[in-house]
Amino acid sequence: MAAAKHALVGSIVVAGATLVAGSPFLMGFLQKWESGKARVLVVYADPLANGLPTVCNGLTRHVTSTPIIVNERWSDEKCEAEERAAVVAVQKHLAPCFKRPPSQMVFDMATSHAWNLGAAATCGSGAMAAWNRGQWTLGCQRIARGEDGILAWSYTCKIAGGQRQCTFVQGLANRRADEAQTCDEVL
């Protein structure tokens, strides 16, 4: 089994740098924020995502083409395989957004951000703009806070009565703060 797990880790070229795709650190970080100590093996309707069916460490229809049906039970092995494939797919969308070679930790934390918010949001973020200017520390800070210093990416929004309504979520703010701090620790 250890050989099979090792074989799942590959590489991806990002702005000319070869980085680990689906690094073990990243996979552990995602588990920490998506499901805690153990993967969620029964598909649930995520209340923070307006009832979006979710399983494992945050797998949804936005990151995998495998059908995800509420109350369906998945095996740990199926979760691991689907998560790795989905993370690599997210990273392939994220990689072209970097114009300078990031460190592995910057790439991992950008991937965590994209896993939670979508690669398009991460690519268009102030964090990516700063990284592409070579401002690595500022980019890491922008994962959690805007230029004005106000918390960013920490809200869940829905349309109700034709109006967009957003609610602050402390758990998302905590995750953004952890991403920002972890991203900046190795710079």
JOVENQUI-V47474 format. One line per field, one symbol per residue. burial: 1 if it has 9 or more other ideal C-beta (glycine too) atoms within 8 Angstrom, else 0. Layout:
# JOVENQUI-V47474
burial = ???
This chain:
# JOVENQUI-V47474
burial = 0000100110011110001111101110111011100011111101001001111111110011000100010100001111111111111011101100010111111111111100101110111111110001001111111100001111110000000000001001101111111111001
